[in-house]
Amino acid sequence: MNFDDLLHDPGEWLNSAPTAHPVVISSRVRLARNLVNHPFPGWAKKAERIEVLHRIKPALLSLPALEHSFGSDMNELSPVQKQILVERHLISVEHAGKGVGSAVAINAPATISIMVNEEDHLRMQALRPGFDLDSAFDAISLVDDQLDAQLEFAFDSDIGFLTACPTNVGTGMRASAMLHLPGLVLADQINQIIQSVNKIGLAVRGIHGEGTEALGNLFQISNQTTLGESEYDILRRLKEIIHTVIKHEHNARRKLVSEKLATLRDQVGRAYGILCHSWSISSKEALNLLSLIKLGLDLGAFPKEFRREVDALMTTSQPAHLQKLTDEKLAADERDRLRAFIIREKLKSFPSPDTSSFGEEQAASA
Amino acid sequence: MNFDDLLHDPGEWLNSAPTAHPVVISSRVRLARNLVNHPFPGWAKKAERIEVLHRIKPALLSLPALEHSFGSDMNELSPVQKQILVERHLISVEHAGKGVGSAVAINAPATISIMVNEEDHLRMQALRPGFDLDSAFDAISLVDDQLDAQLEFAFDSDIGFLTACPTNVGTGMRASAMLHLPGLVLADQINQIIQSVNKIGLAVRGIHGEGTEALGNLFQISNQTTLGESEYDILRRLKEIIHTVIKHEHNARRKLVSEKLATLRDQVGRAYGILCHSWSISSKEALNLLSLIKLGLDLGAFPKEFRREVDALMTTSQPAHLQKLTDEKLAADERDRLRAFIIREKLKSFPSPDTSSFGEEQAASA
């Protein structure tokens, strides 16, 4: 499978059905693993990293989940290709900076992705659309078991899996869900929610993980601790909190409908008006406005069959995805114009938002 | 003629033809006059102001220009009515604050308006659509002559007409033109132009005169000095400068079309998108966006027959005009919603902006 085949489809986890979860975009579980007797990638010499990659590759190729998959050494990917994988959440920002001795393997539906020699020898993740952490965990556990049978992982019977960074030691697991929280943002309650979630030991981050900005009202909630708790306990606690945040988001949306209907209609209407008629738009503004269209969809302002298009635009309007459309190297302002064009063309098929139904829709779903 | 008749029509000077001047919205000449042997309004006691008003009224009633006119003592107008007259540039902001002893008379087409006991005993102005200072001057001079025949004006043969404020002494004339300068604003050249105009002794102000903000890219250019120069010289100098500013505005627009076409299309497109789909909009934002629609019209993005509607919206979307539509007292947020509704409804008849023709249109008119 080559790179373009991988991109042909937005990936199963991005391919949201009209019945997609209105708050949780996707669920993800990643495991960090390292081989015994090999230095962590950050300490290893180039030759040592290459040796580790050579040991891991045959094991990856034997995985049933990776049949007909896409695989590449990082030095063989162009900067644009790397950035596209980042924009699709298939590799980390850090991994995009890697070259010789690092690699990535991604299964055909783009639901499993394995980074070799990122911060650890192995960073493997499973992605699922909607709120489905259990199935993501099951999928990546299967991969973990199959690799464990062929590779010897660094493991301490007292503390668990050993990792390059102490924050991953133990389970080596980071489970996360990407939540779309426009209600909490518009109602100005998001910071309060973030603080509460942080207080109980979970992390809230922007769309590309640690240290990134919250764009498009998208927030990742994940476990912070990997030590002293079983995978099941971590997942149970995380799911509980996510359920609570979902409830708060629904409450915030209901409250906006009942108390700030004009503001809500105004926000959705303006987002639609700007996206239909702008000739230049930054990736950041596009994400923020598409988020409002998505909220409008959830509240019944657009027919449900348009959800897929909006979700796809949130990815395809990202810089590297735009760059991929043309052979010439685009400057930032050229990308902004191309982005505006693509969004305008897509939104041509959308009807004007019918925000008159906000009240009833919300009442029906309440 | 009652107040509502006056409002029925936007007033001849606002009733822009499809062939209206693309830069100069309106021209205005006002004269300040005072009766001899009566203290200026600011120093006068209430009884003295009433006496002046009683002396002036019969003279006004005899004016042929004011036949079938609207006239009222200021204390008989409601705050909303006063504010509407301000929004139509028929009285000054200061005059709206006046009560017993002050009055206003406005001819039926709303092209002549006379304030009694504003800062001076008489402030009379003639308004004209487009760039037509001469005809405005002729109209108000005729009124001046006819009043002069009945009232004795305070006049000094050395310095000219005496006025309450020294800045008006001499001719007592302030001639001004309202210019729509979106090109200079978008090209970031407006401050430079303002400074140059100021340097040669003319004033540039916002849409409601002295000390007001420049909204909707509208600027008033007027003479500063009234002493030592004849009316004709003042007008000649003012017209010269306005011609120069018009040329700069056209150059700026041409340059935007040739060098920043995407920005221009983006600005006009977004303005249209927001005005068509917002559910709440402030008077300030509405004016600024309508200004961009107006620029779009000038450049051929909309059929010329829509000009009248855009120009009318710039006035009818002002706070007091909105308040007039309903019997209930509107809060600011209610006005913002009503304004958005009215603009949305009006723009429904507009086609989407066809900015693809910007290049050719401009080339054709260049």
Interface residues (C-beta under 8 A of the other chain):
Chain A: A262 T263 R265 D266 G269 R270 Y272 G273 I274 L275 C276 H277 S278 W279 S280 I281 D333 R337 A340 S352 P353 T355
Chain B: A262 T263 R265 D266 G269 R270 Y272 G273 I274 L275 C276 H277 S278 W279 S280 I281 D333 R337 A340 S352 P353 T355
